[in-house]
């Protein structure tokens, strides 16, 4: 085991962890790439040496958390370390980018569920109750900050009403928000890994052209089933249907984005124009909805004319 690999592994993780925790403005953005150093060094060092260096890194993170009174740092590193390990193994198997993100998301959700379950047992609460209590506490703390800042009581009341509405909305779709957020974290690390691997001279999987990606056809049945389930009287079924529709909508937004990318490539649109359009689309929610519909109807319309069709004479 080379000492420079150990320093690089542990050092990169601890630096990202420290920025995430102690720099409030840019910290949340750095926390999103926590799995990246684990992914890089597991691919570089292999399973055996990677696990040894990962154990050293976790020990340092646990020691740092103990010294600073933040024991959750160990759990945070452990969760992202497992995600990095899973994605590294998926990279070695050369599967599609969709399957890589799916299984990476599943592993991260599983680790998160385990930690929530253990935390709920420790506090005597259910896992979902822990999530909702955390969200409501954050909203309450935000209201307190506004009150202490000297804002007029009328505006404080308006903020409280808005936060009450937001709290009720989150209570209905928090499951979808967790899945979508987790999937975006995995997707971001898979995409950023390409540049990091190039710098480290590691082989990056050939995922093909992103402009040709399509959502699996069977997801259409999920849209149809969830749509009908919204009209059923059972509250639990409607809750599942609403969250499923939101998750599938995000998948079809990415399908629509791949179609947009296809036509950008076809017409050789310059990079500055692409960035401007992407930025505008993200800011305008109506265009995200349109992209979701474009992705959904591409199953039948085949806007890019890339899906193979069966010749009737050959049947």
N, C-alpha and C positions, 0 to 999 in steps of 0.2 A: 504493500500500500504506500503510495507516494504522498508525502506530507503536503505538497503543493495542491494536490487534488482535495485533500481534507480541508485545507485552508480555504480553497476556492468554494467548496461545497458549503461548509459551515458559514464562511464569511458572507457569501451572497445571500443565504437564507436569513441570517441575523440582521444584515443591513436592511433588507426589504421589510423584515418584521419590525425593526426599530422605527423605520420611516412610517410604516402603517399605523403604529401605535402612538408615536409621540409627535407626529407632524399632522395636525388636524386638517389642514387645507388639502395637501397632496396625499396624505396618508391613505384615505379610502381608495384612491386610484392604484397605489402601489400594492395594497392588499389583494387586488384582483389578480396580480401576477405571482402570487406566492407559490403556486405549483411549478412555475417555470424552472427555477434552479434544480428542484428535485427531478423534473423530467429530463433536463439536460444531463445531469451527472449520472442518473441511472442508465441513460442511453450510452454515455461515454464510458462508464466504469463497469457496466454489467451488473447482474443481480447481486452476486456475492459481495464484491467490494463496495457496491452502492449501498447495500444494507448496513455495512459496517460504518461507512461515513454518515449515513442517515442516522444511525444510533448515536453517534458522537454529536451530530447537529441537534438532535432532540434533547440530549443531555444538557447541552449548552443553553438551549431555549428554556428548558425547565429550570435550570439554575438562574438564568436571567429573570424569569418570571417570579421565582421565589425571592430573589433579592429586591425586586421592585414592587412586590406585593400584587403581582398580576399572574396568578397560577394558570390562567386560561391560555397563556402563550404556548405552553407545551401542547395542549389539546389542539390549538390552532395549527401548529406546525405538524402535528401527527396527522390531522385530517388532510391537509394539503400535501403532505408527504405521500400518503396512500394514493391520492389522486394522481400525483406525478408518477408514481410507480406504475399504476394501472395504465396511464396513457403511454408510458415508455414501452410497456409490453404490447400494447395495441399497435404502436409504431412498428415494432419488430415483425408483426404479423401482416403488415401491408394490406390492411382492410380499408374500406372506403372511409371518406371523411365523415359521412353521416353516421356510420357505425361507430367510428372512433369517438365522436362527440356524444353519441347516445350512451355508450358503455362508460365513458369518462364521467358523464353526468350522473349515471346510475350509481357509480362508486362513491361520488361525492355526496349524493343524497343519502346513501346508506350510512356513510360515516356520520353525516350530520344528524340522521335519525337516531343513531346509537348514542351520540353525545347528548341529544335532547332527552332521550329516554333516561339516561343516567342522571342528568341534571334534574329532570322531573322527579325521579325517585328520591334524590337528595333533598329537594325542596318540598316533597309531598304533593306535587302538582302533575297534571297530565302534560304530555309533550306539547300539544297544541295550545294548552293554557299558558305554558311558559312563553311561547312565541307571541301570543296576543298580549300577555301582560308586559312583555318587553316593548312591543310597539306602542301600547297605550301609555306606558311610563315615559317613553321618548316624546310622545305628543304632549303629555302633561308638562314635562320639563320645558318644552319649547314655549308653551303658553306662559309658564312662570317667568321665562326670560323676557318675553314681551311685556309682562306686567311690571317687571323690575326696571325696564328701560324707560318708563314714564309715558307710554302711549295712552291715548285717551281711552276711557272705559268703553265707549261705544265701539271703537275699533277692536278692543279686546274681546268684546262680546261677539263681534263678527268673526274674529279668528277662532273663537271657541266653537261657534256653529260650524265653521268650515272643517275644523279638526274632528268634530263629532261625526260629521258626514263622512270624512275620510276614514275614521276609525271603523265605522259600520261597513264601509265599502271594502276595506282591507280584511275585515272579519269574514267577508263572503269569498274573497278571491286570494287570500294569503297563500293557499296551497299552490295555486298557479304561479304566483309571484316568486315563490321559493324555487319552483322547478325552472321557470324562465331565467331567473337570476343565476342559478347554478349552471344552466346550459350555456349562458352567455360567458360566464367565467371560463368554462372549459373551452369553448370556441375561441375566446381571446387568446388563451395560452397555446392552443394548437396552431393558431395563425402566427403569433409572435415567435413561436419556436422555429419557424422557417429561417428567419433572419439570424436568430441566436445560433442555430445549428450551422449556418453558413459561416459565421464568424469562428465557431469552434471546429470547423471542418468535419462535421458529422453528417451522416447520410440522413436526409429528410425523406419521408415517404412520398411517393408520387401519387398525389390525390387526383391528378388530372386537372382539367380546366374547370374552375369554379363556375364559369358562365354556362356550363352544361348541366349543373346540378338540378335535380328535381326531387320534390318530396315523394315518398313512397305512395303508390296509388291507393293502397288499402286505407290510408288515413282519411280518404273521402268518406268512408263508412263511419268513421269516428265523428266527423262533422254532422252527418245525417242523423246518427243515433243520438248524439248530444243535443241536436236541435229539437228532436221529438221529445227527449227527456225533459226539456224545459217546461213542457206543458203538463207534466205529471204532478199530482198533488204532494207527493212525498218530498219533504224538505231536504233530506239527505241526498236524494237522487238529483234534485235541482242543483244542490251545492256541487256535486261531482260534475254535472253537465256544464255548469258555468265555468268551472276551473278547466275542464277538458277543452272547451271551446276556445278559451283564452290561450292555452298552450298551443293548440293546433293553429290558431290564428298567427302566432309568432312564427311557427314553422313555415307557413305559407307566405309570410312577409319575406323570409329569406329566399323562398322559391321565386317570389316576384323580383327580388333584388338580383338574383342570378339571371333572370330574363333581361332585366335592365342592363346588367353587365354585358350580356351577349350582344345586345344592339350597340352598346358603347364600343365594343371591340369591332363589331362589323363595320361601323361607320368611322372608326379610328378617331374617336373623340379625345381631345387632349386631356391630360391629367388634371389641370387646374379646373376645367369645366366639370369633370366628373366629381371632384371633391366638392365643388360648389353645389352641384345637384344633390349629392348624398347628404350634405349638411342641411340643405333646404328641406329634403324629404323627411329627415329625422325631426326637424322642428315643427313640421306641419303634419299633425296626426291623421288628417284626412287622406294624405298621400300614402301613409302606412296602411290604412284600411284599403285603399285602391290596390296597393301592391299585393295585399293578402288575397283579394278577389282575383287579381291577375294570375297569381300562383295557383289558386284553386281551379280556375277555369282552364288553365293550361293543360290540365289532365285530359280535356276534351278538344280544346282548340289547337294545341301544339303550336304556339306562337313562333317558336324557333325552328320548327320543322326538323327536329332532331330525333324524334321517337320513331323507332322502326315499326312499320305497319305491315301486316301480313297480306301478301298477294292472294286475292280470292282464287286465282287460277291454280295456285300451288297447294290449296287445301284439298 
